[in-house]
Amino acid sequence: MEEKKKGGRGGCLVCGQELVYCQEAVDMTCVFCGKKEKSHASCREGHYVCDACHAKKGLEAIQALCLETSLKDPVAIVQQIMADPYIYMHGPEHHVMAGAALLTACHNCGAGLDLEEALRQMEERGSQVPGGACGFWGCCGAGVSTGIYMSILTGATPLSGNSWGLSNRMTARALDAIGRIGGPRCCKRDTFTALKEAVLMTGEELGIQMELPEKIICNFSGENQQCLRKKCPYYKGKV
C-alpha cells in the first residue's frame, strides 16, 4: 500500500517526488532490481524504476481480475482493475490493461477465445511497449494495446491480409482519438478513449457487440498533477 501512496500522483515509487523527463536517454540503474539501462525518466532525487518492476504487481492484478470477471464492458473491467493498489496513476501496466480488458469482454460476449492464452500473449506483447512511448514515440501504449488486442483476436501476423489491416487500423483509430484530446499524457484518459474506439470498431468490423457505459466518469483527477480537468471528456466535475 505504501508503494501506491508514493506512486499514486504519477510520482516516484521510492520517494513520491515528481518525475523528470529528458529528451536524450541516459544510463540509469533500477533501485529495485539493479538492472542498468538507458531511460528518459527518473525522479528529482535521481531514483529510477524500470518498467518491469513498476508494472509487476499491477500485471498480476490484471490477469487475476480478467480471469474471474463475467463483465462484458471493458471500461467497467478496467475501472475495477484501476482500483487495485498496485495500479498507479501512470505506468506501462496500462499498455497491457486496455487490450486485456477488451479480450476479456470479447470472451464474455461469446467470442471463441482461449482467454488464459490470449491474456498471456497480451501481457507478453504489451509489456514490450515502454513507458513514455506516448511522448517519445508518438504512440500512446493504451492505443497500441488495442492494436495488439485486435491482432490476438483475429490471429494476425506480419503475413496476414485482412487481420493485418484491421490491427493497424485499430491502432490508428485509437491513437487519432487520443491525440485529438491532446496532452499532457494521462494513462486513465487515454485508456478510456482507446477502449471506446475499440468497442465501436469491433462491433462494426467483426459484429461482436461489447457493452459501454452511457457516460465514462474518471475518479482519478485528484491523483493526476497534469489533469486537463474540464478539458477532459471524463472529468468528474464536468457538466
Buried (B, 14 or more C-beta within 10 A) or exposed (E): EEBBEBBBBBBBBBEBBEBEEEEEEEEBBBBBEEEEEEBBBBBEEBBBBBBBBBBBBBBBBBBEBBEEBEBBBBBBBBBBBBEBBBBBBBBBBBBBBBBBBBBBBBBBBEBEBEBEEBBEBBBEBBBEBBBBBBBBEEBBBBBBBBBBBBBBBBEBEEEBEEBBBBBBBBBBBBBEBBBEBEBEBBBBBBBBBBBBBBBBBBBEBBEBEBBBEEEBEBEBBEBBEEBBEEEBBBBEEBE
